[in-house]
Amino acid sequence: MRIGGHETFYPRPGWLTKGILHLKSGGSGTFSLAETADELGVGRNMAKSIGWWLHALALASRVTRHGPLELTSFGTVVADKDPFMIHLGTWWLLHASAMASGTGTSLPWFFSPGRPERVDRTTLIEMLVKDLSSGKAKPPAIKTVQREVSAIMQSYAVPVPRPRADPEDNLGSPLHRLDLWRHLRAADRFERSEPTATPPEALGLALSALAMNASTHELDEGVLLDVSASSPVLARAGAYFGRSREALLDLAYIGQQEFGAGVISIRALAGERLVSVMSARAATWAERFYNRSTSRIPESA
């Protein structure tokens, strides 16, 4: 697990749109360049952060470790279907992709089954320091960990009450739309929240990657995966989505109704409930979501 790289910025509204459209139009995938920052219309550190978030959410990847970023097939679908990221479902797909993308960021750590439902900032920092120090001779600098916790929780945790300050400082992260964490500002405590409606495609994406232990854009497609209701895979998905096992089974049943049992279904085997998923890459799940969303837009009179 690596920390840092986001320049302590949470994603501002419009940043990811700037990034994917920049790459789609053939712009440089090296976000550390001053020229790239100028083209994006942001400061140089902000441009670096945009690149980090594009990679962390699996919208873009590198062919080589230090090479330029290029849109993934998933990023291309989002750029084509919802470049301004209006659909709430787009953000759920981005979150699911980040949780199982294999990019090595700290994002999944904040949603792992081991995280408490309520935790103060100091305890969260101590837990991250402990996990980062495991097996290492030298623990990370405490200020580095503090900045990591601050940046990631600002990205996800909805402040309560909402701040009233300078309009520029008051631009909340678009990931707040998921309502996965809340930040009780008076006590400086974080609590898991009741998340917003999750599309079944996000669950299918996460289960495909978790069950195959592969990144969301490099999966083998068309492999039938049976995930037990009592398995660690479903427990991880539940933690990532802030939902109980029963709520995930309900979400899988919605997927079965939408796509048919050949894509995702609930079945019983030897008294055990299973979620059966036909594996697919993030781009395929995104295409399904946008096709389903478009089919429900009423025709104009």
C-alpha positions, 0 to 999 in steps of 0.5 A: 500500500502506497500513500501520497501522490494526491498532493493532499487534494481531494477531487474537486467537482469537474477535475475528473472530467477535465482529466478524461477529456484531456486524455481523450483529445490526445493531451499529454498523460504526464500530469506533472508537466507545467504545460499539462497544468496550463491545458487543464486550467489548474495549478501544477500540484492540482494537475498532479492530483488529477492524474493521481485520482484518474489512476486511483479510480482506474479511469487511466493507467500506465503501460510502464511504471513511470510512463504517461497515463492513458485512458483505460477501456473503463475510462473511455466508456465514462468519457463517451457516455457520461463525461460530466459524471452527472449520473450518481451511478457513475460515482458508484462505478468509480468507487467500486473500481477504486476498491478493486483496481489493484493500483496500490493506493490506500483507498480500499484500506479506509473501507476494509472490513477491519475499519470500525463504524465510528472512529475519531481522527487520532485512532484512525491515524494510529491504525494506519501507522500500525498497518503501514509499519508492519514488517518495515524497519522505519515507520512512515512520518506521522505528518505524512499519515495525517495528511493521508487521512485528511485527504482521503476522508475529505474525499469521502466524508460528508461534513456535518454540519456543512461548513460556511466559508469561502466558496472556493473552500466550500466545494465538496468532493463529488464522492460525497454523493455516495454518503459512505462516511460522515465527519462530525466536525465538532467531535472530529469523529468519522461515522459510516453512513447510510449510503445512497442507492447503489446500481447492481453493476457496481456490485457486479464489478466489485465481485468480478474483481474480488473473486478473481483477485485481478484488476478491474480492467484486466479481468477474464470475461465470461467466467462464472463466479460463485460467491458464498453469502458467508465468504470473505469476498462478500464481506469485503464488498459489504464493507466497500459499499457500506451494506450488510450481507442481506442488503448485498443479496437484495442488490444482487437480486435487483441485478438478476431482475435487470439482466437475467440470471446469466449475468448475476443471480442468487441461488442456493447450493447445499443450503448455502446462498450464492451470488453467481456472477458472470465475470466482466471488466469494469468497461463492460459493467459500465456499458451495461449501466449506461445502456440501462439508464438510457433505455429509461429516459422517456422519449420527448413528445 
